[in-house]
Amino acid sequence: MFWINWLLDPGQRKRLEAFRQAERPVVLMGRGHSGTRVLSWACAHLGLNLGTGDDLATGDPTDTKFTAKVKRIAQRELGRREGAEVCDRDIWKFAAAAHEYFQGLGAPRGLWGWKFPETYLVAPLVARTFPGSRFLHVVRDGRDIAFKTHLTDNPRRRIGRRILARSSALESPRHIQAAASWKYQVDSFDRLRQELPRDRVCDLRFEDLCLKPMEVMSQVCEFLGLEMTEPCKRYLETEINTAKVGQYRENDPALVSQVEERIGDTLRRWRYL
């Protein structure tokens, strides 16, 4: 009943429209296990309000009502790769969820946003809902991702099964399923990027963040119009684990070759091959 009531309320619709047009959330985009947690905490130490707390190591918002709504919307919006394909009804639902989340943050006047991997699946919806939204987009070597597990490549999870079906990987070995899921999500965002002005997207590679953290975060500061802070410097100096770079080398080279064959075009586009 909540959604029906607000959809029929012209006053609330008008307030949500004003909110959509006025706010410029910063959204961290990336597939799970791609380094979004590290980027989230680095940005939080810059002063970007991402709704997370010290008790949540993932860097996700502590507002689980908001993240649960993102998950539900992602189930419906999966497969819509362009802004024009987005369902208008979901724009308003997402706007309402984001507005409630924004109010829960205290309606900040400074930069605000969130990091939640499932948002990567609905990037066109975010872009349509907030014309002024900006994206910090982080990609990690798909060969590393191929030997990890996530709900978006798990055939026993609804969202994972749908992604694998779209990737023709439902019956594939686990490392190929994970690689195909990575490719599907990265390719989807790359396609959306073609619709967006350059100043709305800042692309980062996880490996660069690990090996050149100050350089990468200086790029982020410039994109966001923020100054580097001492807390962010300390975080970069103490919390970056360079051992996470190139972890795929710990696996059977034959399996790595299979992954490279399956997702090679995307790996090349992101300079991994």
N, C-alpha and C positions, 0 to 999 in steps of 0.2 A: 504493500500500500504506500510505502514511503515514496517510491519512485513515481507511482501514478499521481500522487498528490502534488509533488513538486513540479512534475511535468505540466500539470494543469494550472499551476500558479504563475500568472504573468509577472507578478512582482518579484518572485524568487528567480524566475528566468532572466529578468532584467538585471538583477544583482549579479547573477552568475556570468552574464554576458559582459558586464563591466569588469568583473574580476578576471575573466579570460583575456580581455584586451589589455588590461593594465599591468598584469603581473608577467614577470619574465623568469620563471623558475629555471634553475640550472639542474639538469638531469644527467646523472652519470650513467652512461650506457655501456654495456658489455655483457657478454655471455658469462654464466657462472664459472668460477675458477680462472677468470681472465685477469685478475688483479684489481677488480673494482673495490675490494675491501681496502687495499693499501691506498688507492687513490682517494677513497672516501675519507679515510682518517687524515691523510695529508691535507685535503681540502678543508676538513673541519678545523684543523690547526691553523689554516689561513683565515678562519673566521666565517666560512660559508656555513650557513645553518642548514644541516642535512637531517635534523630531527633524530639524530642518533644519540646514544648515551654511553658512558664508560663501561656499563655493564653488558653491552651488546658488542661482542668482538667483531661481528660481521660488518659493522658500519651501516646496517640497514636502519630505517626509522624504527623507533620504539613504538610508534603508533601502529599496532598490528591490525586494527580495523581498516586502516588505509591500505596496507599491503595485501590484506585479504581481498579487498575490493579490486585491486590491481590484478590479482590472480584470476578472479572471476571474469573480469573484462577481457583478460588475455585469452581465456578459453574461447570467447566469442569472436575476438578480433584476429585471431591467428590466421595468417594467410593473406591479410590485407596489407599489401606491400607499398601501396601508394596512398597519398593523402586523399585522393578522390574516391578511393574505395572504402574509406572509413564510414561506419554507420553513424548517422546524425544522432540517433538515440544514445549511442555510447559516448559521444562527445559530451552530452549533457550529464550523463552519469559520471563520467570521469571528472568533469569540471566540478560537480558537487562533491565528489570524494576528495579532490585536491583542495577545494575550498575549506572543507571540514578539517583536513590535515593542516592547512595554512593557519586556520584559526587556533588549532591546537598548539602550533608553534608560537602563538602570541601575536599573530599578524605582523611578522617582522618587516621593518622598513629596509633592512639591508638585504643582501643576497640570500636566497633560500632555495631549496630544492630537495632532492632525495637521490639515494642510490638503492636500487632494488632490481636484481637481475631480470625478473619477469617483465619489467618495464621495457627491456630490449625487444620483447616480442610485439610491443604495441607502439613502437616509435612513431609511425604515421599518425596514430591517434593523439599522441602527446603533441606532435607538431601542429596538428589541426586545432586541437583544443586551445593551445597557447601559441598564438602567432609570434610572440616574442621570446619563446623558450629557446634556451641554448643547451647544447649537448657536449659534454666531455665524453668522448668515445674512446674506449680502451680496447685494444685487441691483443691477444696473446697467441703465440705460435700454436697453430692447430694441432701440431704433432704432440705437444705437451698435453693439450686438452684431450686428445684421443685416448690417453691412458688414465683418465680420471672419470669419475661418475657424477652425474648431475640429473636432477629431475627432468630436464629438457632433453635428455637422451635415454631416459629410462622407459622401456616399452611397457612397464607395469603401471606407469603414471599416465594419466589421460593426456596431459600436455606433451609428454615425451612421445607417446604413441602417435599423436597427430603429426608432430614434427618429423618423426621417422617415416611415417607413411608418405608425407609430402616429399621426403628425400629418397624414397625407394630403398629404405635401409631397415625395414622392419625385421627381415630375416637375416640380416648381416651379423658378423661377429661383433662383440662389444666394442672393440677399438674402432671399427668402421662406423658403428652407430654413433659413437661420441664424435668422431671426426665429421660425419655427415651433418649432425646437429649443429656443430660449430660452423660449418660452411653455410648451412641454411640461414643461420642468424646473422652472420657477418655479411653475406651477400644481400640479405634483405635490407640491412641498414645502408649498405653501400648504394643500393638502388634508391632508397629514400634520399640520400645525400644529394642526388642529382636535382632534386626539386628545391633544395634549401640554399639560401644565400651562404657564401663562404663564412661570413662572420657569425653563423649560428652553430658551427661545428668545429670542435678542436679535436683532432685525431691524435691518439697516443698509442705507442706500443708498450706493453708491459715490460719487455726486455729493456727498453730505453729507460723506463722509470726505475728499474732496478740498477742499471749500470751507470746511468747519468741522471740521478734523481734531481739534483739542483738545476740542471739545464732544463729538464722536462717541466719541473714545477715553476720555473721562471716563465716558461711558455704558457702554463696554465694561468699564472698571475696576470700576464699580459692580456690573455683572452678574457679574463674576468674583471680586469681593471682593479686588481688588488695588489697590495704590497706584500712582499715576502715577510714572514713573521719569525721570531725566534722559536716559538713552539713548533712551527712547521720544520724549521731547520733541524731542531733536535730530533723530531720524529724521523726525518729522512736519514739522519746520521745513525740512529739506533735501531730502527725497526725494519729496514730494508734487508731482505735476505736474497743475496745474489745467487745462492745455490738453487733457487727455483728456476733459473734461466736454463733452458735446454735440458729439462728433465727427461725428455723423450729418449735421450741417449742411453738411459739406464735399461731400456727395453730391447727386445729382440730386433736386430736390424731388418730382418725380413718383414716383421709386422710394421715397422716404421716405413718401409718401402711401399707396403700396401696402402698405408695412410697417405703418403705423398702422391701415389697414383690416383687416389680417390678425390683428394682436395687440392691437387697441385695448382690449378689455376688461381684459386683464392690465396694460397700460400705465396705464389709469385707476385700477385697484386700487392701484397703486404710485405714484400721483400724478404720472405723467409726462404725462398728458393732462388 
